[in-house]
Amino acid sequence: MTFKEQYLAGEIEFEEIDEYVSRWGYDDTTVPLREYLGLNGEEENVWIEDSDEALKALLDSQKGTA
């Protein structure tokens, strides 16, 4: 499961995103970070352009609808 899937399912805390980013950096995958985390383009833009907190709020708004 991706970070997003696990987070929306309530299986992990948002702060685990840092661990996923770290694992991606050490992995030999050619998958872009966005896909590795399970984020869509809008979510990636919010994360990059705004903040971790803005991404968390966006994902929190999806809990129960995913």
mmCIF file of the N, C-alpha and C atoms, coordinates in Angstrom:
data_MODEL
# 
_entry.id   MODEL 
# 
loop_
_atom_site.group_PDB 
_atom_site.id 
_atom_site.type_symbol 
_atom_site.label_atom_id 
_atom_site.label_alt_id 
_atom_site.label_comp_id 
_atom_site.label_asym_id 
_atom_site.label_entity_id 
_atom_site.label_seq_id 
_atom_site.pdbx_PDB_ins_code 
_atom_site.Cartn_x 
_atom_site.Cartn_y 
_atom_site.Cartn_z 
_atom_site.occupancy 
_atom_site.B_iso_or_equiv 
_atom_site.pdbx_formal_charge 
_atom_site.auth_seq_id 
_atom_site.auth_comp_id 
_atom_site.auth_asym_id 
_atom_site.auth_atom_id 
_atom_site.pdbx_PDB_model_num 
ATOM 1   N N  . MET A 1 1  ? 0.840   -1.196 0.000   1.00 0.00 ? 1  MET A N  1 
ATOM 2   C CA . MET A 1 1  ? 0.000   0.000  0.000   1.00 0.00 ? 1  MET A CA 1 
ATOM 3   C C  . MET A 1 1  ? 0.877   1.249  0.000   1.00 0.00 ? 1  MET A C  1 
ATOM 4   N N  . THR A 1 2  ? 0.370   2.283  -0.608  1.00 0.00 ? 2  THR A N  1 
ATOM 5   C CA . THR A 1 2  ? 1.110   3.539  -0.638  1.00 0.00 ? 2  THR A CA 1 
ATOM 6   C C  . THR A 1 2  ? 0.908   4.296  0.676   1.00 0.00 ? 2  THR A C  1 
ATOM 7   N N  . PHE A 1 3  ? 1.705   5.332  0.849   1.00 0.00 ? 3  PHE A N  1 
ATOM 8   C CA . PHE A 1 3  ? 1.543   6.193  2.017   1.00 0.00 ? 3  PHE A CA 1 
ATOM 9   C C  . PHE A 1 3  ? 0.115   6.706  2.101   1.00 0.00 ? 3  PHE A C  1 
ATOM 10  N N  . LYS A 1 4  ? -0.392  7.223  1.005   1.00 0.00 ? 4  LYS A N  1 
ATOM 11  C CA . LYS A 1 4  ? -1.735  7.810  1.001   1.00 0.00 ? 4  LYS A CA 1 
ATOM 12  C C  . LYS A 1 4  ? -2.788  6.778  1.382   1.00 0.00 ? 4  LYS A C  1 
ATOM 13  N N  . GLU A 1 5  ? -2.715  5.592  0.815   1.00 0.00 ? 5  GLU A N  1 
ATOM 14  C CA . GLU A 1 5  ? -3.689  4.548  1.134   1.00 0.00 ? 5  GLU A CA 1 
ATOM 15  C C  . GLU A 1 5  ? -3.653  4.196  2.613   1.00 0.00 ? 5  GLU A C  1 
ATOM 16  N N  . GLN A 1 6  ? -2.463  4.040  3.151   1.00 0.00 ? 6  GLN A N  1 
ATOM 17  C CA . GLN A 1 6  ? -2.342  3.691  4.568   1.00 0.00 ? 6  GLN A CA 1 
ATOM 18  C C  . GLN A 1 6  ? -2.811  4.838  5.464   1.00 0.00 ? 6  GLN A C  1 
ATOM 19  N N  . TYR A 1 7  ? -2.463  6.071  5.094   1.00 0.00 ? 7  TYR A N  1 
ATOM 20  C CA . TYR A 1 7  ? -2.872  7.220  5.900   1.00 0.00 ? 7  TYR A CA 1 
ATOM 21  C C  . TYR A 1 7  ? -4.390  7.366  5.894   1.00 0.00 ? 7  TYR A C  1 
ATOM 22  N N  . LEU A 1 8  ? -5.004  7.292  4.733   1.00 0.00 ? 8  LEU A N  1 
ATOM 23  C CA . LEU A 1 8  ? -6.453  7.438  4.645   1.00 0.00 ? 8  LEU A CA 1 
ATOM 24  C C  . LEU A 1 8  ? -7.177  6.310  5.377   1.00 0.00 ? 8  LEU A C  1 
ATOM 25  N N  . ALA A 1 9  ? -6.554  5.147  5.458   1.00 0.00 ? 9  ALA A N  1 
ATOM 26  C CA . ALA A 1 9  ? -7.141  4.015  6.169   1.00 0.00 ? 9  ALA A CA 1 
ATOM 27  C C  . ALA A 1 9  ? -6.934  4.120  7.682   1.00 0.00 ? 9  ALA A C  1 
ATOM 28  N N  . GLY A 1 10 ? -6.177  5.125  8.110   1.00 0.00 ? 10 GLY A N  1 
ATOM 29  C CA . GLY A 1 10 ? -5.921  5.316  9.537   1.00 0.00 ? 10 GLY A CA 1 
ATOM 30  C C  . GLY A 1 10 ? -4.875  4.372  10.102  1.00 0.00 ? 10 GLY A C  1 
ATOM 31  N N  . GLU A 1 11 ? -4.083  3.765  9.230   1.00 0.00 ? 11 GLU A N  1 
ATOM 32  C CA . GLU A 1 11 ? -3.081  2.794  9.666   1.00 0.00 ? 11 GLU A CA 1 
ATOM 33  C C  . GLU A 1 11 ? -1.765  3.430  10.092  1.00 0.00 ? 11 GLU A C  1 
ATOM 34  N N  . ILE A 1 12 ? -1.492  4.642  9.610   1.00 0.00 ? 12 ILE A N  1 
ATOM 35  C CA . ILE A 1 12 ? -0.256  5.343  9.958   1.00 0.00 ? 12 ILE A CA 1 
ATOM 36  C C  . ILE A 1 12 ? -0.568  6.817  10.218  1.00 0.00 ? 12 ILE A C  1 
ATOM 37  N N  . GLU A 1 13 ? 0.346   7.482  10.904  1.00 0.00 ? 13 GLU A N  1 
ATOM 38  C CA . GLU A 1 13 ? 0.250   8.921  11.137  1.00 0.00 ? 13 GLU A CA 1 
ATOM 39  C C  . GLU A 1 13 ? 0.821   9.667  9.936   1.00 0.00 ? 13 GLU A C  1 
ATOM 40  N N  . PHE A 1 14 ? 0.409   10.914 9.767   1.00 0.00 ? 14 PHE A N  1 
ATOM 41  C CA . PHE A 1 14 ? 0.883   11.706 8.633   1.00 0.00 ? 14 PHE A CA 1 
ATOM 42  C C  . PHE A 1 14 ? 2.403   11.836 8.622   1.00 0.00 ? 14 PHE A C  1 
ATOM 43  N N  . GLU A 1 15 ? 2.998   11.924 9.790   1.00 0.00 ? 15 GLU A N  1 
ATOM 44  C CA . GLU A 1 15 ? 4.444   12.120 9.892   1.00 0.00 ? 15 GLU A CA 1 
ATOM 45  C C  . GLU A 1 15 ? 5.243   10.990 9.250   1.00 0.00 ? 15 GLU A C  1 
ATOM 46  N N  . GLU A 1 16 ? 4.614   9.852  9.005   1.00 0.00 ? 16 GLU A N  1 
ATOM 47  C CA . GLU A 1 16 ? 5.277   8.735  8.338   1.00 0.00 ? 16 GLU A CA 1 
ATOM 48  C C  . GLU A 1 16 ? 5.680   9.080  6.904   1.00 0.00 ? 16 GLU A C  1 
ATOM 49  N N  . ILE A 1 17 ? 5.146   10.173 6.376   1.00 0.00 ? 17 ILE A N  1 
ATOM 50  C CA . ILE A 1 17 ? 5.509   10.567 5.010   1.00 0.00 ? 17 ILE A CA 1 
ATOM 51  C C  . ILE A 1 17 ? 7.020   10.741 4.890   1.00 0.00 ? 17 ILE A C  1 
ATOM 52  N N  . ASP A 1 18 ? 7.657   11.214 5.956   1.00 0.00 ? 18 ASP A N  1 
ATOM 53  C CA . ASP A 1 18 ? 9.113   11.398 5.925   1.00 0.00 ? 18 ASP A CA 1 
ATOM 54  C C  . ASP A 1 18 ? 9.836   10.066 5.743   1.00 0.00 ? 18 ASP A C  1 
ATOM 55  N N  . GLU A 1 19 ? 9.337   9.014  6.386   1.00 0.00 ? 19 GLU A N  1 
ATOM 56  C CA . GLU A 1 19 ? 9.927   7.685  6.246   1.00 0.00 ? 19 GLU A CA 1 
ATOM 57  C C  . GLU A 1 19 ? 9.754   7.169  4.812   1.00 0.00 ? 19 GLU A C  1 
ATOM 58  N N  . TYR A 1 20 ? 8.596   7.406  4.238   1.00 0.00 ? 20 TYR A N  1 
ATOM 59  C CA . TYR A 1 20 ? 8.354   6.986  2.854   1.00 0.00 ? 20 TYR A CA 1 
ATOM 60  C C  . TYR A 1 20 ? 9.285   7.715  1.890   1.00 0.00 ? 20 TYR A C  1 
ATOM 61  N N  . VAL A 1 21 ? 9.465   9.007  2.102   1.00 0.00 ? 21 VAL A N  1 
ATOM 62  C CA . VAL A 1 21 ? 10.359  9.790  1.242   1.00 0.00 ? 21 VAL A CA 1 
ATOM 63  C C  . VAL A 1 21 ? 11.787  9.257  1.369   1.00 0.00 ? 21 VAL A C  1 
ATOM 64  N N  . SER A 1 22 ? 12.192  8.941  2.587   1.00 0.00 ? 22 SER A N  1 
ATOM 65  C CA . SER A 1 22 ? 13.530  8.403  2.814   1.00 0.00 ? 22 SER A CA 1 
ATOM 66  C C  . SER A 1 22 ? 13.703  7.054  2.116   1.00 0.00 ? 22 SER A C  1 
ATOM 67  N N  . ARG A 1 23 ? 12.718  6.171  2.249   1.00 0.00 ? 23 ARG A N  1 
ATOM 68  C CA . ARG A 1 23 ? 12.786  4.856  1.591   1.00 0.00 ? 23 ARG A CA 1 
ATOM 69  C C  . ARG A 1 23 ? 12.860  5.008  0.084   1.00 0.00 ? 23 ARG A C  1 
ATOM 70  N N  . TRP A 1 24 ? 12.080  5.939  -0.460  1.00 0.00 ? 24 TRP A N  1 
ATOM 71  C CA . TRP A 1 24 ? 12.083  6.176  -1.902  1.00 0.00 ? 24 TRP A CA 1 
ATOM 72  C C  . TRP A 1 24 ? 13.478  6.611  -2.352  1.00 0.00 ? 24 TRP A C  1 
ATOM 73  N N  . GLY A 1 25 ? 14.118  7.462  -1.561  1.00 0.00 ? 25 GLY A N  1 
ATOM 74  C CA . GLY A 1 25 ? 15.444  7.956  -1.903  1.00 0.00 ? 25 GLY A CA 1 
ATOM 75  C C  . GLY A 1 25 ? 16.506  6.873  -1.953  1.00 0.00 ? 25 GLY A C  1 
ATOM 76  N N  . TYR A 1 26 ? 16.326  5.826  -1.160  1.00 0.00 ? 26 TYR A N  1 
ATOM 77  C CA . TYR A 1 26 ? 17.295  4.730  -1.127  1.00 0.00 ? 26 TYR A CA 1 
ATOM 78  C C  . TYR A 1 26 ? 16.905  3.565  -2.034  1.00 0.00 ? 26 TYR A C  1 
ATOM 79  N N  . ASP A 1 27 ? 15.712  3.602  -2.560  1.00 0.00 ? 27 ASP A N  1 
ATOM 80  C CA . ASP A 1 27 ? 15.216  2.527  -3.421  1.00 0.00 ? 27 ASP A CA 1 
ATOM 81  C C  . ASP A 1 27 ? 15.747  2.719  -4.842  1.00 0.00 ? 27 ASP A C  1 
ATOM 82  N N  . ASP A 1 28 ? 15.868  1.634  -5.561  1.00 0.00 ? 28 ASP A N  1 
ATOM 83  C CA . ASP A 1 28 ? 16.328  1.704  -6.954  1.00 0.00 ? 28 ASP A CA 1 
ATOM 84  C C  . ASP A 1 28 ? 15.187  1.955  -7.928  1.00 0.00 ? 28 ASP A C  1 
ATOM 85  N N  . THR A 1 29 ? 14.027  2.292  -7.432  1.00 0.00 ? 29 THR A N  1 
ATOM 86  C CA . THR A 1 29 ? 12.851  2.481  -8.275  1.00 0.00 ? 29 THR A CA 1 
ATOM 87  C C  . THR A 1 29 ? 12.996  3.682  -9.199  1.00 0.00 ? 29 THR A C  1 
ATOM 88  N N  . THR A 1 30 ? 12.342  3.589  -10.338 1.00 0.00 ? 30 THR A N  1 
ATOM 89  C CA . THR A 1 30 ? 12.298  4.722  -11.265 1.00 0.00 ? 30 THR A CA 1 
ATOM 90  C C  . THR A 1 30 ? 10.942  5.420  -11.167 1.00 0.00 ? 30 THR A C  1 
ATOM 91  N N  . VAL A 1 31 ? 10.129  4.970  -10.223 1.00 0.00 ? 31 VAL A N  1 
ATOM 92  C CA . VAL A 1 31 ? 8.804   5.558  -10.009 1.00 0.00 ? 31 VAL A CA 1 
ATOM 93  C C  . VAL A 1 31 ? 8.978   6.951  -9.398  1.00 0.00 ? 31 VAL A C  1 
ATOM 94  N N  . PRO A 1 32 ? 8.305   7.957  -9.938  1.00 0.00 ? 32 PRO A N  1 
ATOM 95  C CA . PRO A 1 32 ? 8.382   9.290  -9.346  1.00 0.00 ? 32 PRO A CA 1 
ATOM 96  C C  . PRO A 1 32 ? 7.867   9.280  -7.902  1.00 0.00 ? 32 PRO A C  1 
ATOM 97  N N  . LEU A 1 33 ? 8.389   10.170 -7.090  1.00 0.00 ? 33 LEU A N  1 
ATOM 98  C CA . LEU A 1 33 ? 8.001   10.238 -5.680  1.00 0.00 ? 33 LEU A CA 1 
ATOM 99  C C  . LEU A 1 33 ? 6.491   10.358 -5.521  1.00 0.00 ? 33 LEU A C  1 
ATOM 100 N N  . ARG A 1 34 ? 5.851   11.166 -6.340  1.00 0.00 ? 34 ARG A N  1 
ATOM 101 C CA . ARG A 1 34 ? 4.403   11.357 -6.258  1.00 0.00 ? 34 ARG A CA 1 
ATOM 102 C C  . ARG A 1 34 ? 3.686   10.016 -6.348  1.00 0.00 ? 34 ARG A C  1 
ATOM 103 N N  . GLU A 1 35 ? 4.064   9.206  -7.319  1.00 0.00 ? 35 GLU A N  1 
ATOM 104 C CA . GLU A 1 35 ? 3.433   7.899  -7.487  1.00 0.00 ? 35 GLU A CA 1 
ATOM 105 C C  . GLU A 1 35 ? 3.781   6.961  -6.337  1.00 0.00 ? 35 GLU A C  1 
ATOM 106 N N  . TYR A 1 36 ? 5.010   7.004  -5.887  1.00 0.00 ? 36 TYR A N  1 
ATOM 107 C CA . TYR A 1 36 ? 5.457   6.157  -4.775  1.00 0.00 ? 36 TYR A CA 1 
ATOM 108 C C  . TYR A 1 36 ? 4.616   6.424  -3.532  1.00 0.00 ? 36 TYR A C  1 
ATOM 109 N N  . LEU A 1 37 ? 4.285   7.698  -3.312  1.00 0.00 ? 37 LEU A N  1 
ATOM 110 C CA . LEU A 1 37 ? 3.470   8.074  -2.159  1.00 0.00 ? 37 LEU A CA 1 
ATOM 111 C C  . LEU A 1 37 ? 1.983   7.861  -2.398  1.00 0.00 ? 37 LEU A C  1 
ATOM 112 N N  . GLY A 1 38 ? 1.594   7.738  -3.673  1.00 0.00 ? 38 GLY A N  1 
ATOM 113 C CA . GLY A 1 38 ? 0.186   7.555  -4.010  1.00 0.00 ? 38 GLY A CA 1 
ATOM 114 C C  . GLY A 1 38 ? -0.563  8.864  -4.170  1.00 0.00 ? 38 GLY A C  1 
ATOM 115 N N  . LEU A 1 39 ? 0.167   9.959  -4.338  1.00 0.00 ? 39 LEU A N  1 
ATOM 116 C CA . LEU A 1 39 ? -0.458  11.277 -4.465  1.00 0.00 ? 39 LEU A CA 1 
ATOM 117 C C  . LEU A 1 39 ? -0.841  11.555 -5.913  1.00 0.00 ? 39 LEU A C  1 
ATOM 118 N N  . ASN A 1 40 ? -1.893  12.343 -6.099  1.00 0.00 ? 40 ASN A N  1 
ATOM 119 C CA . ASN A 1 40 ? -2.228  12.810 -7.443  1.00 0.00 ? 40 ASN A CA 1 
ATOM 120 C C  . ASN A 1 40 ? -1.543  14.153 -7.675  1.00 0.00 ? 40 ASN A C  1 
ATOM 121 N N  . GLY A 1 41 ? -1.694  14.710 -8.854  1.00 0.00 ? 41 GLY A N  1 
ATOM 122 C CA . GLY A 1 41 ? -1.023  15.960 -9.197  1.00 0.00 ? 41 GLY A CA 1 
ATOM 123 C C  . GLY A 1 41 ? -1.401  17.116 -8.301  1.00 0.00 ? 41 GLY A C  1 
ATOM 124 N N  . GLU A 1 42 ? -2.686  17.243 -7.983  1.00 0.00 ? 42 GLU A N  1 
ATOM 125 C CA . GLU A 1 42 ? -3.140  18.328 -7.103  1.00 0.00 ? 42 GLU A CA 1 
ATOM 126 C C  . GLU A 1 42 ? -2.506  18.208 -5.723  1.00 0.00 ? 42 GLU A C  1 
ATOM 127 N N  . GLU A 1 43 ? -2.486  17.011 -5.189  1.00 0.00 ? 43 GLU A N  1 
ATOM 128 C CA . GLU A 1 43 ? -1.911  16.795 -3.854  1.00 0.00 ? 43 GLU A CA 1 
ATOM 129 C C  . GLU A 1 43 ? -0.422  17.096 -3.844  1.00 0.00 ? 43 GLU A C  1 
ATOM 130 N N  . GLU A 1 44 ? 0.269   16.671 -4.892  1.00 0.00 ? 44 GLU A N  1 
ATOM 131 C CA . GLU A 1 44 ? 1.696   16.959 -4.993  1.00 0.00 ? 44 GLU A CA 1 
ATOM 132 C C  . GLU A 1 44 ? 1.944   18.467 -5.042  1.00 0.00 ? 44 GLU A C  1 
ATOM 133 N N  . ASN A 1 45 ? 1.148   19.182 -5.829  1.00 0.00 ? 45 ASN A N  1 
ATOM 134 C CA . ASN A 1 45 ? 1.311   20.633 -5.926  1.00 0.00 ? 45 ASN A CA 1 
ATOM 135 C C  . ASN A 1 45 ? 1.076   21.326 -4.591  1.00 0.00 ? 45 ASN A C  1 
ATOM 136 N N  . VAL A 1 46 ? 0.051   20.907 -3.872  1.00 0.00 ? 46 VAL A N  1 
ATOM 137 C CA . VAL A 1 46 ? -0.230  21.496 -2.559  1.00 0.00 ? 46 VAL A CA 1 
ATOM 138 C C  . VAL A 1 46 ? 0.951   21.259 -1.623  1.00 0.00 ? 46 VAL A C  1 
ATOM 139 N N  . TRP A 1 47 ? 1.488   20.051 -1.657  1.00 0.00 ? 47 TRP A N  1 
ATOM 140 C CA . TRP A 1 47 ? 2.612   19.695 -0.799  1.00 0.00 ? 47 TRP A CA 1 
ATOM 141 C C  . TRP A 1 47 ? 3.837   20.543 -1.121  1.00 0.00 ? 47 TRP A C  1 
ATOM 142 N N  . ILE A 1 48 ? 4.143   20.676 -2.414  1.00 0.00 ? 48 ILE A N  1 
ATOM 143 C CA . ILE A 1 48 ? 5.333   21.416 -2.842  1.00 0.00 ? 48 ILE A CA 1 
ATOM 144 C C  . ILE A 1 48 ? 5.148   22.925 -2.672  1.00 0.00 ? 48 ILE A C  1 
ATOM 145 N N  . GLU A 1 49 ? 4.016   23.433 -3.122  1.00 0.00 ? 49 GLU A N  1 
ATOM 146 C CA . GLU A 1 49 ? 3.810   24.884 -3.151  1.00 0.00 ? 49 GLU A CA 1 
ATOM 147 C C  . GLU A 1 49 ? 3.381   25.463 -1.809  1.00 0.00 ? 49 GLU A C  1 
ATOM 148 N N  . ASP A 1 50 ? 2.717   24.649 -0.993  1.00 0.00 ? 50 ASP A N  1 
ATOM 149 C CA . ASP A 1 50 ? 2.218   25.164 0.282   1.00 0.00 ? 50 ASP A CA 1 
ATOM 150 C C  . ASP A 1 50 ? 3.020   24.582 1.451   1.00 0.00 ? 50 ASP A C  1 
ATOM 151 N N  . SER A 1 51 ? 2.654   23.397 1.906   1.00 0.00 ? 51 SER A N  1 
ATOM 152 C CA . SER A 1 51 ? 3.333   22.844 3.078   1.00 0.00 ? 51 SER A CA 1 
ATOM 153 C C  . SER A 1 51 ? 2.858   21.430 3.376   1.00 0.00 ? 51 SER A C  1 
ATOM 154 N N  . ASP A 1 52 ? 3.557   20.778 4.289   1.00 0.00 ? 52 ASP A N  1 
ATOM 155 C CA . ASP A 1 52 ? 3.119   19.477 4.796   1.00 0.00 ? 52 ASP A CA 1 
ATOM 156 C C  . ASP A 1 52 ? 1.730   19.600 5.401   1.00 0.00 ? 52 ASP A C  1 
ATOM 157 N N  . GLU A 1 53 ? 1.512   20.684 6.140   1.00 0.00 ? 53 GLU A N  1 
ATOM 158 C CA . GLU A 1 53 ? 0.233   20.889 6.818   1.00 0.00 ? 53 GLU A CA 1 
ATOM 159 C C  . GLU A 1 53 ? -0.915  21.020 5.818   1.00 0.00 ? 53 GLU A C  1 
ATOM 160 N N  . ALA A 1 54 ? -0.651  21.675 4.701   1.00 0.00 ? 54 ALA A N  1 
ATOM 161 C CA . ALA A 1 54 ? -1.682  21.835 3.673   1.00 0.00 ? 54 ALA A CA 1 
ATOM 162 C C  . ALA A 1 54 ? -2.010  20.483 3.034   1.00 0.00 ? 54 ALA A C  1 
ATOM 163 N N  . LEU A 1 55 ? -0.990  19.658 2.799   1.00 0.00 ? 55 LEU A N  1 
ATOM 164 C CA . LEU A 1 55 ? -1.235  18.324 2.261   1.00 0.00 ? 55 LEU A CA 1 
ATOM 165 C C  . LEU A 1 55 ? -2.013  17.490 3.265   1.00 0.00 ? 55 LEU A C  1 
ATOM 166 N N  . LYS A 1 56 ? -1.641  17.566 4.524   1.00 0.00 ? 56 LYS A N  1 
ATOM 167 C CA . LYS A 1 56 ? -2.350  16.809 5.562   1.00 0.00 ? 56 LYS A CA 1 
ATOM 168 C C  . LYS A 1 56 ? -3.823  17.207 5.590   1.00 0.00 ? 56 LYS A C  1 
ATOM 169 N N  . ALA A 1 57 ? -4.098  18.505 5.531   1.00 0.00 ? 57 ALA A N  1 
ATOM 170 C CA . ALA A 1 57 ? -5.486  18.982 5.538   1.00 0.00 ? 57 ALA A CA 1 
ATOM 171 C C  . ALA A 1 57 ? -6.246  18.459 4.321   1.00 0.00 ? 57 ALA A C  1 
ATOM 172 N N  . LEU A 1 58 ? -5.606  18.460 3.167   1.00 0.00 ? 58 LEU A N  1 
ATOM 173 C CA . LEU A 1 58 ? -6.245  17.967 1.945   1.00 0.00 ? 58 LEU A CA 1 
ATOM 174 C C  . LEU A 1 58 ? -6.546  16.473 2.067   1.00 0.00 ? 58 LEU A C  1 
ATOM 175 N N  . LEU A 1 59 ? -5.573  15.711 2.556   1.00 0.00 ? 59 LEU A N  1 
ATOM 176 C CA . LEU A 1 59 ? -5.800  14.277 2.726   1.00 0.00 ? 59 LEU A CA 1 
ATOM 177 C C  . LEU A 1 59 ? -6.864  14.003 3.799   1.00 0.00 ? 59 LEU A C  1 
ATOM 178 N N  . ASP A 1 60 ? -6.818  14.784 4.875   1.00 0.00 ? 60 ASP A N  1 
ATOM 179 C CA . ASP A 1 60 ? -7.816  14.607 5.942   1.00 0.00 ? 60 ASP A CA 1 
ATOM 180 C C  . ASP A 1 60 ? -9.223  14.816 5.416   1.00 0.00 ? 60 ASP A C  1 
ATOM 181 N N  . SER A 1 61 ? -9.379  15.717 4.448   1.00 0.00 ? 61 SER A N  1 
ATOM 182 C CA . SER A 1 61 ? -10.700 15.969 3.873   1.00 0.00 ? 61 SER A CA 1 
ATOM 183 C C  . SER A 1 61 ? -11.197 14.776 3.063   1.00 0.00 ? 61 SER A C  1 
ATOM 184 N N  . GLN A 1 62 ? -10.283 13.858 2.705   1.00 0.00 ? 62 GLN A N  1 
ATOM 185 C CA . GLN A 1 62 ? -10.638 12.679 1.921   1.00 0.00 ? 62 GLN A CA 1 
ATOM 186 C C  . GLN A 1 62 ? -10.906 11.450 2.779   1.00 0.00 ? 62 GLN A C  1 
ATOM 187 N N  . LYS A 1 63 ? -10.583 11.518 4.053   1.00 0.00 ? 63 LYS A N  1 
ATOM 188 C CA . LYS A 1 63 ? -10.800 10.362 4.919   1.00 0.00 ? 63 LYS A CA 1 
ATOM 189 C C  . LYS A 1 63 ? -12.261 9.983  4.930   1.00 0.00 ? 63 LYS A C  1 
ATOM 190 N N  . GLY A 1 64 ? -12.496 8.713  4.755   1.00 0.00 ? 64 GLY A N  1 
ATOM 191 C CA . GLY A 1 64 ? -13.861 8.219  4.723   1.00 0.00 ? 64 GLY A CA 1 
ATOM 192 C C  . GLY A 1 64 ? -14.482 8.238  3.338   1.00 0.00 ? 64 GLY A C  1 
ATOM 193 N N  . THR A 1 65 ? -13.805 8.899  2.380   1.00 0.00 ? 65 THR A N  1 
ATOM 194 C CA . THR A 1 65 ? -14.332 8.939  1.011   1.00 0.00 ? 65 THR A CA 1 
ATOM 195 C C  . THR A 1 65 ? -13.457 8.124  0.071   1.00 0.00 ? 65 THR A C  1 
ATOM 196 N N  . ALA A 1 66 ? -12.307 7.666  0.569   1.00 0.00 ? 66 ALA A N  1 
ATOM 197 C CA . ALA A 1 66 ? -11.392 6.925  -0.299  1.00 0.00 ? 66 ALA A CA 1 
ATOM 198 C C  . ALA A 1 66 ? -11.722 5.454  -0.305  1.00 0.00 ? 66 ALA A C  1 
# 
